[in-house]
Amino acid sequence: SFPPVGALLAGMWVAFSDGIPWISHLRDPLPSASELKGLPIAHAAARRLESLSFRMADAVIANTGPAGEMLRARFPRAAPKVQVIWNGFDPEQRPYPRPTPPRSYKTLVHTGAMYDGRNADVVLESLARLRDANQEARDTRVILLGEIGGHSGARIELYARAEREGWLERRSKTVPKSEAWRIMAESDFLLLLQPQSAVQVPGKLFEYVCVGRPILAVAPPRSAIEEILDNAGIAHACLYPNDDPAAIDRKLLEFLRLPSGPVPFSAWFESRFDAERQASQLVSIIDAVSAGRV
């Protein structure tokens, strides 16, 4: 969980006091300098904690390939310790597409809270521009499942106007996972928001790919998200944060014209992100640490 301070301190304490191997699985990074702006002591403490954890851990697991590369570059002495196990999907517990209910519009669905720079502003702004002249935009309703956090940067007045006009539906209260999966599975299109990081990959991406509907991603160019989408076998489009409005409108309109029927994911995706295979990776790391090979 973020921030991982408690987990790192617990790992250090147990490894030091009990003298047993420690595998540090970094699900999220420590706060960055920009996140701790104006807090120099906190920033220095975070960097010290991070450096110490890399020295003490017997193995470090990153959750994306780019994150692993970044950590090896930052801590070259600890580079041999860094392994990568991506997020993925459980083949026994995964969402499947469902028939779309009869309706006069198509749905673009985002599941999960929006926080720390994640917002749907660029999509809503583009739809607002396109609705006047394009039937595809007028026939699209955006559904946002989850709270809009205070640090999301969302222009709330834009969302309120879209709700009044009837083409945005917000459900800020937490819904059961089964209900979120049902809405996801009955959608026409799926929306992924990660404009602030080219390295991290939200876990919902793997659920989206399992559903097989076209995915609209807001992410930086050459991101880990884009690499996965390019190889997953699912129709998609990527809106870059630095795209100008004309490019965003063009990409979005082309996306809304895609067939919305589900398709199966590729063999490439299955071979890399199936949780059974990832469990085997973890077993290998545990065995290597126990045998002193890492």
Backbone bond lengths (Angstrom), bond angles and torsions (degrees), N, CA, C in turn:
res aa  C-N    CA-C-N  psi(-1)  N-CA   C-N-CA  omega(-1)  CA-C   N-CA-C  phi
1 S - - - 1.460 - - 1.517 109.00 -
2 F 1.328 115.23 165.96 1.464 119.49 -176.44 1.527 110.07 -109.55
3 P 1.319 119.64 136.08 1.476 125.72 -7.81 1.526 110.56 -80.42
4 P 1.327 118.28 153.02 1.474 121.10 -172.61 1.523 113.95 -86.02
5 V 1.335 117.62 26.61 1.465 120.33 -175.37 1.522 110.85 -60.72
6 G 1.334 117.17 -48.66 1.463 120.21 -177.36 1.517 112.37 -60.30
7 A 1.348 115.97 -42.41 1.458 119.98 -179.19 1.526 111.26 -64.71
8 L 1.331 116.56 -41.18 1.464 119.57 179.58 1.522 111.48 -65.85
9 L 1.333 116.78 -43.46 1.467 119.76 179.34 1.525 110.91 -63.95
10 A 1.333 116.78 -40.40 1.466 120.01 178.77 1.530 110.51 -64.22
11 G 1.340 116.74 -42.99 1.457 119.88 178.74 1.511 112.38 -61.92
12 M 1.326 116.22 -44.27 1.465 120.16 178.37 1.525 111.32 -60.62
13 W 1.340 115.07 -44.79 1.461 118.75 -175.82 1.519 111.48 -63.94
14 V 1.336 116.75 -46.69 1.465 119.77 -178.03 1.531 110.49 -66.61
15 A 1.352 116.03 -42.91 1.465 119.02 -179.66 1.525 111.23 -62.48
16 F 1.335 116.50 -39.44 1.467 120.26 -178.34 1.523 111.66 -74.96
17 S 1.330 117.62 -46.29 1.469 120.42 -173.61 1.519 112.48 -75.86
18 D 1.359 116.84 -34.85 1.466 119.61 -176.83 1.523 112.93 -101.53
19 G 1.327 117.03 -10.09 1.459 120.43 178.22 1.518 113.85 63.72
20 I 1.338 117.25 34.79 1.463 120.54 -179.95 1.528 109.40 -110.22
21 P 1.336 117.86 157.27 1.464 120.00 -179.36 1.522 111.40 -62.37
22 W 1.309 114.62 148.37 1.473 121.10 -178.88 1.526 109.02 -125.81
23 I 1.332 115.86 123.02 1.460 122.53 171.61 1.520 107.36 -105.62
24 S 1.307 116.82 115.46 1.467 122.30 -178.41 1.531 109.09 -96.20
25 H 1.326 116.11 110.45 1.466 121.58 -179.08 1.522 107.94 -97.19
26 L 1.332 117.05 103.30 1.466 121.90 -174.63 1.525 110.68 -85.21
27 R 1.318 116.94 95.99 1.455 120.75 178.01 1.524 110.86 -75.00
28 D 1.322 117.40 -33.31 1.460 122.53 179.92 1.520 109.13 -142.00
29 P 1.328 117.32 152.92 1.470 120.11 179.25 1.520 111.27 -79.21
30 L 1.323 114.95 162.07 1.458 119.66 169.63 1.528 109.64 -67.92
31 P 1.328 118.19 158.17 1.469 120.30 -179.30 1.524 111.27 -55.14
32 S 1.327 115.79 140.82 1.454 121.84 -179.09 1.528 110.64 -83.06
33 A 1.346 114.65 174.18 1.464 119.51 179.03 1.520 111.00 -61.44
34 S 1.344 117.17 -38.70 1.468 119.77 -179.62 1.524 111.16 -67.60
35 E 1.345 116.94 -35.20 1.462 120.30 179.31 1.521 111.58 -71.92
36 L 1.339 116.68 -25.67 1.465 120.96 179.67 1.527 111.42 -107.52
37 K 1.328 115.71 25.88 1.462 120.40 180.00 1.526 110.21 -58.53
38 G 1.318 116.36 131.71 1.460 120.81 -178.41 1.517 113.39 84.96
39 L 1.337 116.74 1.07 1.469 120.90 179.29 1.529 108.73 -125.66
40 P 1.340 117.66 69.78 1.473 120.64 -173.63 1.525 113.23 -61.68
41 I 1.332 118.19 -35.34 1.461 120.04 -179.58 1.531 109.84 -67.68
42 A 1.338 116.36 -43.08 1.468 120.12 178.91 1.525 110.86 -64.00
43 H 1.327 116.39 -39.43 1.461 119.78 179.35 1.525 110.66 -65.04
44 A 1.332 117.05 -44.83 1.459 120.54 179.52 1.530 110.61 -63.18
45 A 1.340 117.21 -39.34 1.457 120.89 179.73 1.531 111.09 -66.10
46 A 1.337 116.38 -40.20 1.466 120.00 179.39 1.518 111.37 -63.83
47 R 1.346 116.42 -43.57 1.458 119.84 179.66 1.533 111.07 -65.92
48 R 1.353 116.54 -38.74 1.464 120.49 178.55 1.529 110.35 -64.85
49 L 1.319 116.57 -42.78 1.465 121.26 179.62 1.526 110.44 -63.19
50 E 1.316 116.23 -42.54 1.458 120.40 -179.70 1.526 110.87 -63.59
51 S 1.330 116.63 -47.14 1.464 120.71 -179.57 1.525 111.32 -61.74
52 L 1.332 116.09 -43.01 1.467 120.03 -179.44 1.525 110.72 -65.36
53 S 1.314 117.23 -38.97 1.469 119.68 -179.27 1.521 111.24 -64.40
54 F 1.331 117.59 -35.93 1.462 119.97 178.77 1.529 111.05 -69.71
55 R 1.308 117.87 -31.54 1.465 119.83 177.07 1.525 111.48 -72.46
56 M 1.333 116.75 -37.96 1.455 120.42 -173.38 1.521 113.68 -84.81
57 A 1.333 117.67 -31.34 1.464 120.31 -176.09 1.530 110.54 -69.36
58 D 1.322 115.57 145.05 1.464 120.51 176.55 1.521 111.20 -83.47
59 A 1.315 116.78 -26.79 1.458 122.52 174.75 1.519 108.19 -151.82
60 V 1.330 116.40 148.26 1.458 122.50 178.91 1.527 107.74 -125.79
61 I 1.318 116.60 128.29 1.457 120.91 -178.81 1.524 109.07 -110.00
62 A 1.327 116.12 122.17 1.464 122.36 172.94 1.524 108.38 -96.12
63 N 1.351 116.34 157.13 1.464 118.14 -175.36 1.521 114.45 -104.03
64 T 1.347 118.19 6.42 1.463 121.65 169.03 1.519 108.71 -146.20
65 G 1.335 116.67 156.56 1.457 120.22 177.78 1.519 112.65 -60.11
66 P 1.344 119.11 -48.62 1.471 119.70 178.03 1.526 112.70 -60.51
67 A 1.332 118.00 -36.55 1.466 119.94 177.71 1.523 110.27 -63.98
68 G 1.338 117.10 -39.92 1.458 120.20 176.81 1.516 112.42 -62.24
69 E 1.336 116.39 -43.05 1.467 120.64 178.11 1.528 111.03 -62.65
70 M 1.336 116.32 -41.36 1.463 120.57 179.95 1.527 110.68 -63.41
71 L 1.334 117.30 -42.37 1.464 120.64 -179.36 1.522 111.47 -67.96
72 R 1.327 118.20 -38.44 1.472 120.41 177.82 1.528 110.71 -64.29
73 A 1.344 116.09 -36.49 1.466 119.52 179.28 1.527 111.27 -70.43
74 R 1.316 117.16 -36.83 1.467 120.79 -177.79 1.520 112.16 -76.61
75 F 1.346 116.69 -31.72 1.468 121.04 -177.86 1.524 108.92 -126.75
76 P 1.333 117.54 70.98 1.473 120.07 -173.74 1.527 113.86 -59.57
77 R 1.328 118.23 -33.50 1.458 119.60 179.69 1.534 111.46 -66.60
78 A 1.328 115.67 -28.21 1.463 119.97 -179.59 1.525 112.17 -97.23
79 A 1.337 117.40 5.19 1.471 120.41 -174.77 1.529 113.29 -54.01
80 P 1.359 120.14 -40.62 1.470 118.74 -180.00 1.532 113.69 -63.23
81 K 1.335 116.64 -20.74 1.465 119.84 179.78 1.526 112.68 -77.25
82 V 1.325 117.37 -21.99 1.473 120.85 -169.52 1.522 110.21 -79.72
83 Q 1.312 115.79 121.78 1.458 123.79 175.33 1.531 108.66 -117.68
84 V 1.318 117.34 166.33 1.469 121.50 -179.70 1.510 109.83 -128.34
85 I 1.328 115.62 124.24 1.465 121.88 168.03 1.530 106.27 -127.88
86 W 1.307 116.02 110.16 1.464 120.76 -178.08 1.532 110.40 -67.67
87 N 1.329 115.77 160.68 1.453 119.17 161.18 1.527 107.18 -61.36
88 G 1.314 117.21 167.08 1.453 118.93 -178.42 1.510 111.36 -168.29
89 F 1.329 116.37 -153.81 1.463 120.51 -178.19 1.522 109.26 -135.05
90 D 1.320 115.80 146.91 1.454 122.85 176.59 1.529 107.76 -89.28
91 P 1.318 118.63 116.49 1.464 119.50 -177.25 1.521 113.48 -62.61
92 E 1.352 117.33 -20.60 1.460 120.26 178.98 1.521 112.05 -89.38
93 Q 1.332 117.84 -17.59 1.461 121.81 179.71 1.523 107.96 -137.81
94 R 1.312 116.27 88.39 1.458 121.74 -177.49 1.517 108.44 -145.69
95 P 1.323 117.63 152.52 1.467 119.26 177.63 1.523 111.35 -76.02
96 Y 1.308 115.28 149.79 1.457 122.83 175.93 1.525 108.51 -124.02
97 P 1.333 118.42 153.13 1.460 119.55 177.06 1.524 111.09 -66.76
98 R 1.320 115.52 149.04 1.461 123.22 174.72 1.519 108.76 -123.23
99 P 1.316 117.77 158.31 1.469 119.16 176.27 1.525 110.52 -59.42
100 T 1.316 117.03 139.46 1.462 120.15 177.51 1.525 109.44 -74.56
101 P 1.324 118.68 135.27 1.468 121.41 179.13 1.537 110.57 -65.05
102 P 1.331 118.30 155.84 1.475 120.21 175.14 1.533 110.12 -62.05
103 R 1.312 117.14 125.63 1.465 121.91 178.20 1.514 108.73 -159.97
104 S 1.309 114.99 160.96 1.466 120.38 -175.38 1.517 112.75 -93.42
105 Y 1.306 118.02 9.13 1.460 122.68 -177.35 1.520 108.96 -144.08
106 K 1.346 116.08 167.51 1.461 122.08 173.83 1.523 108.84 -105.27
107 T 1.326 115.82 151.24 1.460 120.08 -177.73 1.525 111.03 -111.39
108 L 1.322 114.24 139.27 1.465 123.36 172.78 1.519 105.96 -115.28
109 V 1.331 117.69 110.82 1.462 122.37 -167.01 1.525 111.21 -111.71
110 H 1.340 114.78 133.36 1.467 121.37 169.84 1.516 108.13 -118.39
111 T 1.339 117.42 128.69 1.457 121.13 177.76 1.524 109.49 -108.70
112 G 1.332 116.19 137.32 1.457 120.73 176.94 1.516 113.10 107.59
113 A 1.323 115.02 159.02 1.455 121.33 -179.53 1.522 111.16 -68.82
114 M 1.318 115.15 154.99 1.464 121.84 174.65 1.530 107.75 -109.85
115 Y 1.337 116.62 126.18 1.455 121.60 -174.97 1.521 109.74 -157.29
116 D 1.331 116.48 163.59 1.468 123.27 173.94 1.536 112.65 48.06
117 G 1.324 116.15 55.93 1.457 120.19 175.86 1.503 115.25 88.22
118 R 1.324 118.24 -4.36 1.471 121.00 177.85 1.523 108.97 -89.46
119 N 1.297 116.68 118.50 1.463 120.82 174.68 1.518 109.25 -154.09
120 A 1.332 115.36 166.57 1.463 121.57 -176.75 1.520 112.17 -102.03
121 D 1.329 117.74 18.56 1.464 120.94 -173.92 1.523 112.59 -55.10
122 V 1.326 117.17 -47.93 1.463 120.22 -174.31 1.529 110.85 -62.47
123 V 1.332 116.91 -34.24 1.466 120.87 179.55 1.519 110.48 -73.05
124 L 1.333 116.81 -45.45 1.461 120.31 -179.01 1.530 111.38 -66.32
125 E 1.330 116.70 -39.18 1.462 119.89 177.91 1.523 110.77 -62.22
126 S 1.325 116.58 -42.10 1.459 120.39 179.88 1.523 111.13 -67.05
127 L 1.316 117.63 -44.27 1.465 120.00 178.07 1.520 111.16 -60.89
128 A 1.326 116.73 -39.47 1.471 119.91 178.46 1.525 110.90 -61.29
129 R 1.333 117.27 -38.36 1.469 120.28 177.90 1.525 111.39 -71.05
130 L 1.337 116.63 -39.31 1.460 120.66 -172.95 1.521 113.26 -78.48
131 R 1.312 118.39 -23.39 1.455 120.79 -172.81 1.530 113.12 -61.86
132 D 1.302 117.44 -31.52 1.472 120.05 -177.35 1.524 112.17 -64.02
133 A 1.331 117.77 -34.84 1.465 119.60 -170.60 1.524 114.09 -120.37
134 N 1.329 118.84 -1.19 1.470 119.77 -173.29 1.527 110.98 -132.47
135 Q 1.319 114.71 122.74 1.450 120.39 -178.34 1.519 111.68 -64.41
136 E 1.350 117.28 -35.99 1.468 120.19 -179.80 1.524 110.87 -58.35
137 A 1.331 116.79 -40.57 1.461 120.51 179.04 1.526 111.03 -69.79
138 R 1.328 116.57 -40.11 1.468 119.31 179.24 1.524 111.86 -66.50
139 D 1.325 116.23 -26.04 1.461 120.43 -179.01 1.522 113.18 -90.37
140 T 1.337 117.70 11.68 1.465 121.61 -177.57 1.522 110.40 -112.54
141 R 1.319 115.64 132.42 1.467 121.79 174.39 1.525 108.31 -117.99
142 V 1.324 116.57 129.89 1.463 122.49 178.68 1.526 108.90 -91.40
143 I 1.331 116.80 132.52 1.464 122.30 176.74 1.522 108.15 -120.38
144 L 1.326 116.36 120.96 1.463 122.34 179.47 1.520 108.61 -111.28
145 L 1.324 116.24 114.13 1.464 121.93 178.16 1.516 108.40 -100.38
146 G 1.327 117.46 111.96 1.456 119.85 178.76 1.511 112.46 129.21
147 E 1.304 114.83 160.73 1.462 122.16 -176.32 1.524 111.18 -74.12
148 I 1.318 116.28 146.05 1.463 122.23 171.43 1.524 107.30 -96.40
149 G 1.320 117.09 108.67 1.456 121.90 -174.50 1.521 113.00 -74.57
150 G 1.330 115.02 163.19 1.449 120.74 -177.47 1.512 114.19 -66.72
151 H 1.339 118.33 -22.74 1.459 121.52 -179.21 1.531 112.29 -102.93
152 S 1.321 116.77 15.63 1.465 119.78 -179.78 1.525 111.99 -73.71
153 G 1.343 116.63 -24.70 1.467 120.56 -175.64 1.515 113.22 79.06
154 A 1.331 117.43 9.65 1.467 120.88 -177.04 1.526 111.56 -68.05
155 R 1.331 115.27 140.06 1.469 121.31 173.87 1.526 107.46 -84.94
156 I 1.305 116.23 93.99 1.459 121.31 -171.67 1.524 111.96 -60.63
157 E 1.332 117.08 -32.56 1.468 118.61 179.39 1.518 111.82 -63.68
158 L 1.341 116.87 -31.85 1.462 121.15 176.53 1.526 110.75 -64.91
159 Y 1.324 116.88 -42.28 1.453 121.81 179.67 1.531 110.18 -66.90
160 A 1.339 116.32 -42.38 1.467 119.99 -179.66 1.525 110.86 -62.81
161 R 1.323 117.48 -39.80 1.463 120.17 179.52 1.525 111.03 -66.20
162 A 1.345 116.22 -41.99 1.469 119.69 178.73 1.529 110.93 -63.96
163 E 1.327 116.98 -36.34 1.462 119.81 177.00 1.529 110.90 -65.56
164 R 1.319 116.78 -43.22 1.469 119.93 179.03 1.521 111.24 -62.00
165 E 1.325 116.66 -35.69 1.457 121.01 -179.32 1.527 112.49 -80.24
166 G 1.340 117.13 -9.27 1.456 121.13 171.38 1.511 116.75 90.22
167 W 1.340 119.07 9.57 1.462 119.28 -179.40 1.533 113.55 -112.39
168 L 1.317 116.95 8.94 1.462 122.13 172.97 1.514 108.76 -131.24
169 E 1.332 115.06 134.47 1.464 122.14 175.91 1.516 108.03 -123.58
170 R 1.329 115.48 121.55 1.465 120.31 178.42 1.520 110.15 -110.71
171 R 1.328 115.49 133.16 1.465 121.19 174.50 1.516 106.83 -124.66
172 S 1.316 115.84 92.93 1.460 120.21 -172.66 1.523 112.89 -81.63
173 K 1.334 117.83 -20.30 1.457 119.51 178.99 1.527 109.51 -76.19
174 T 1.329 114.90 145.80 1.461 120.16 179.92 1.525 110.48 -63.11
175 V 1.321 115.88 132.96 1.458 120.91 176.38 1.524 108.79 -112.30
176 P 1.336 118.45 151.27 1.466 119.98 177.10 1.517 111.02 -58.27
177 K 1.318 115.81 150.64 1.462 119.86 -178.90 1.521 111.42 -58.14
178 S 1.336 116.71 -36.82 1.464 119.52 179.86 1.523 111.28 -62.13
179 E 1.334 116.61 -37.23 1.465 120.34 178.79 1.527 110.86 -71.07
180 A 1.330 116.69 -41.19 1.470 119.87 177.44 1.524 110.39 -61.95
181 W 1.331 116.97 -41.86 1.464 120.40 178.58 1.524 111.46 -65.16
182 R 1.350 117.45 -36.81 1.458 120.02 178.37 1.530 110.60 -63.06
183 I 1.323 116.43 -47.20 1.462 120.30 179.90 1.523 110.23 -63.05
184 M 1.331 116.15 -42.04 1.458 121.12 177.15 1.523 110.78 -59.94
185 A 1.327 116.35 -45.69 1.461 121.47 -175.40 1.524 112.66 -69.40
186 E 1.349 117.41 -24.41 1.456 122.00 -179.41 1.525 112.50 -98.76
187 S 1.315 117.07 7.32 1.461 121.34 -179.28 1.524 110.53 -76.64
188 D 1.335 114.90 169.69 1.464 120.70 170.81 1.521 110.64 -98.27
189 F 1.347 115.91 -37.74 1.461 122.10 -179.98 1.523 108.14 -137.88
190 L 1.338 115.78 156.59 1.461 121.52 179.78 1.525 110.09 -123.40
191 L 1.325 115.86 142.71 1.464 122.61 -174.36 1.521 109.99 -115.29
192 L 1.335 115.92 129.76 1.465 123.03 178.50 1.524 108.66 -121.05
193 L 1.339 116.98 131.09 1.459 121.43 -175.56 1.528 109.96 -121.76
194 Q 1.332 116.74 112.16 1.462 121.86 177.14 1.526 108.31 -150.52
195 P 1.342 118.22 57.52 1.463 119.29 -174.88 1.518 114.33 -74.77
196 Q 1.337 117.38 -15.71 1.463 120.51 -170.36 1.519 114.01 -94.48
197 S 1.343 118.37 -3.35 1.470 119.46 -175.96 1.519 110.89 -149.08
198 A 1.333 115.55 129.20 1.464 120.54 173.71 1.523 111.55 -90.37
199 V 1.330 116.80 -4.49 1.460 121.90 -172.91 1.521 112.16 -100.21
200 Q 1.339 116.82 -46.79 1.455 120.70 -174.27 1.529 111.45 -81.18
201 V 1.342 115.36 153.47 1.468 122.81 179.87 1.526 108.15 -129.22
202 P 1.326 119.47 116.72 1.468 120.00 178.44 1.525 111.09 -63.12
203 G 1.334 115.70 143.38 1.448 120.48 179.60 1.521 112.81 -60.12
204 K 1.350 117.29 -27.68 1.464 119.40 -178.22 1.526 112.54 -65.59
205 L 1.338 118.10 -20.33 1.460 119.16 178.21 1.526 110.84 -57.91
206 F 1.325 116.73 -39.81 1.460 120.22 -177.24 1.524 110.89 -70.54
207 E 1.341 116.64 -34.36 1.466 120.08 173.73 1.524 110.41 -65.76
208 Y 1.313 116.37 -42.45 1.465 120.51 179.19 1.532 110.73 -59.52
209 V 1.319 116.25 -46.38 1.468 119.70 -178.45 1.523 110.30 -62.71
210 C 1.334 117.50 -36.96 1.464 120.30 177.70 1.531 111.18 -62.82
211 V 1.323 117.87 -35.83 1.465 120.94 177.97 1.528 110.54 -68.43
212 G 1.335 117.43 -36.83 1.457 120.84 173.04 1.506 116.31 86.64
213 R 1.331 118.21 6.00 1.470 121.01 176.43 1.531 109.87 -81.10
214 P 1.341 118.58 158.20 1.468 120.10 177.08 1.524 111.63 -57.26
215 I 1.329 115.81 140.30 1.466 122.65 -175.17 1.521 109.44 -116.41
216 L 1.330 115.65 127.13 1.463 122.71 173.38 1.522 107.84 -102.45
217 A 1.324 117.31 117.01 1.464 121.72 -177.43 1.522 110.57 -111.82
218 V 1.316 116.07 136.43 1.464 122.22 170.20 1.519 105.78 -106.27
219 A 1.324 116.92 105.19 1.459 122.02 -172.86 1.517 109.56 -155.44
220 P 1.341 118.52 158.76 1.461 121.08 178.63 1.528 111.66 -65.83
221 P 1.325 117.26 158.07 1.470 120.01 175.58 1.525 111.26 -60.69
222 R 1.341 115.30 146.49 1.467 122.96 176.92 1.529 112.34 56.56
223 S 1.313 116.05 34.76 1.459 120.97 178.75 1.522 110.49 -81.40
224 A 1.338 115.55 166.13 1.460 120.32 174.51 1.525 110.60 -62.27
225 I 1.325 116.90 -33.75 1.468 120.95 177.77 1.521 110.40 -61.96
226 E 1.317 116.89 -46.89 1.456 120.49 -177.99 1.531 110.86 -64.21
227 E 1.322 116.92 -38.49 1.466 119.80 178.73 1.528 110.59 -61.42
228 I 1.329 116.53 -43.65 1.467 119.68 179.84 1.526 110.28 -65.07
229 L 1.325 117.37 -45.18 1.461 120.15 -178.85 1.525 111.51 -63.74
230 D 1.318 117.31 -36.72 1.465 120.52 -179.85 1.528 112.13 -64.72
231 N 1.332 116.65 -22.12 1.462 120.00 -175.44 1.528 114.26 -113.81
232 A 1.343 117.48 -4.77 1.462 120.54 -172.71 1.515 113.80 -82.20
233 G 1.339 117.70 -13.30 1.454 120.28 179.64 1.508 114.51 84.99
234 I 1.341 118.05 8.57 1.464 123.02 -178.13 1.526 109.05 -106.57
235 A 1.338 117.32 136.76 1.469 120.63 176.38 1.531 109.18 -59.56
236 H 1.330 116.35 140.22 1.461 119.52 -176.22 1.517 111.25 -160.81
237 A 1.317 114.65 168.29 1.468 122.70 170.84 1.514 107.81 -147.00
238 C 1.335 117.06 148.16 1.459 122.27 179.31 1.521 109.65 -118.63
239 L 1.311 116.66 123.51 1.460 122.61 171.70 1.521 107.20 -96.95
240 Y 1.335 116.34 122.32 1.455 120.49 -179.77 1.529 109.78 -89.69
241 P 1.337 117.82 141.90 1.468 119.88 179.70 1.523 113.64 -57.67
242 N 1.345 117.69 -27.09 1.473 119.66 -178.77 1.525 112.46 -95.72
243 D 1.338 119.14 7.02 1.465 120.99 174.42 1.526 110.01 -65.18
244 D 1.326 116.69 144.68 1.461 118.60 174.06 1.530 109.16 -78.94
245 P 1.335 118.81 162.86 1.470 121.44 -176.19 1.522 113.58 -56.18
246 A 1.325 118.39 -36.82 1.465 120.43 -179.56 1.524 110.68 -64.73
247 A 1.341 117.52 -41.56 1.467 120.85 178.80 1.520 110.91 -66.83
248 I 1.325 116.66 -39.91 1.462 119.80 178.41 1.519 110.50 -63.25
249 D 1.339 116.67 -45.41 1.466 120.13 -179.96 1.529 110.76 -61.33
250 R 1.321 117.36 -41.87 1.465 120.64 -179.68 1.520 110.77 -63.72
251 K 1.343 116.35 -47.42 1.462 119.93 -179.56 1.527 111.47 -62.91
252 L 1.320 116.33 -42.36 1.459 119.53 -177.48 1.523 111.00 -66.51
253 L 1.316 117.31 -41.81 1.458 120.11 -179.98 1.524 110.66 -65.25
254 E 1.331 117.25 -41.17 1.467 119.85 176.24 1.528 110.79 -62.27
255 F 1.320 115.88 -38.72 1.467 120.00 178.92 1.523 110.90 -63.53
256 L 1.314 117.92 -45.81 1.462 121.17 -177.31 1.523 112.33 -66.09
257 R 1.318 117.67 -16.02 1.465 121.80 177.67 1.530 112.75 -89.55
258 L 1.341 117.08 -2.62 1.458 120.40 178.92 1.531 110.75 -70.03
259 P 1.328 117.94 147.58 1.467 119.73 170.52 1.524 109.19 -60.98
260 S 1.325 117.29 135.97 1.470 120.15 -174.14 1.522 113.55 -97.53
261 G 1.321 117.97 4.47 1.456 119.95 178.62 1.512 111.62 -66.71
262 P 1.346 117.53 147.73 1.474 120.46 -179.12 1.519 111.95 -74.02
263 V 1.336 114.83 149.81 1.464 121.67 175.85 1.524 108.17 -132.72
264 P 1.337 118.25 153.97 1.476 120.31 179.10 1.530 111.37 -73.98
265 F 1.318 115.56 151.45 1.459 119.03 177.20 1.512 110.49 -76.12
266 S 1.327 115.01 166.56 1.467 121.49 -173.12 1.521 111.70 -81.42
267 A 1.332 115.52 164.21 1.466 121.24 174.42 1.527 110.11 -63.28
268 W 1.331 117.61 -34.08 1.473 121.91 177.06 1.520 110.26 -58.00
269 F 1.326 117.26 -46.35 1.463 121.62 -179.10 1.524 110.60 -64.32
270 E 1.317 117.22 -45.60 1.461 120.87 -178.12 1.526 110.98 -62.70
271 S 1.326 117.33 -41.99 1.460 120.42 -175.52 1.519 112.74 -66.74
272 R 1.322 117.35 -24.32 1.474 120.77 -176.55 1.523 114.00 -99.73
273 F 1.325 117.92 -27.28 1.464 118.89 -168.25 1.522 114.35 -122.57
274 D 1.313 118.10 5.38 1.458 121.85 173.42 1.537 108.17 -68.21
275 A 1.336 117.24 124.76 1.468 121.43 -174.05 1.521 112.45 -63.34
276 E 1.339 118.68 -28.45 1.462 119.63 178.49 1.526 110.38 -63.19
277 R 1.310 116.60 -40.93 1.464 120.03 178.77 1.530 110.70 -70.82
278 Q 1.337 116.28 -34.64 1.460 119.36 178.60 1.525 111.38 -68.80
279 A 1.335 116.34 -33.37 1.464 119.55 175.37 1.528 110.57 -62.34
280 S 1.324 116.60 -37.03 1.469 120.22 176.59 1.526 110.75 -64.00
281 Q 1.338 116.71 -37.66 1.466 119.99 175.68 1.525 110.81 -58.76
282 L 1.336 115.31 -46.33 1.466 119.40 -178.12 1.516 111.07 -63.92
283 V 1.321 117.04 -40.11 1.470 120.48 177.15 1.528 110.31 -58.89
284 S 1.324 116.86 -42.14 1.463 120.81 -179.97 1.523 111.04 -63.24
285 I 1.347 116.55 -40.01 1.473 120.03 179.13 1.532 110.07 -66.41
286 I 1.336 116.88 -43.79 1.469 120.43 178.72 1.526 110.58 -60.38
287 D 1.334 116.10 -44.97 1.473 120.11 179.29 1.527 110.89 -61.31
288 A 1.348 116.05 -42.09 1.464 119.46 -178.43 1.527 111.34 -65.94
289 V 1.323 117.32 -41.63 1.464 121.35 178.33 1.528 110.06 -64.52
290 S 1.335 116.52 -43.72 1.471 119.86 -178.77 1.530 111.27 -62.86
291 A 1.337 115.08 -33.72 1.474 119.59 -178.84 1.519 112.47 -88.40
292 G 1.344 116.91 0.47 1.454 120.94 179.03 1.514 114.00 72.87
293 R 1.336 117.17 25.49 1.462 119.72 -178.58 1.510 112.05 -93.15
294 V 1.321 120.33 -3.20 1.467 123.60 179.35 1.506 109.13 -115.64
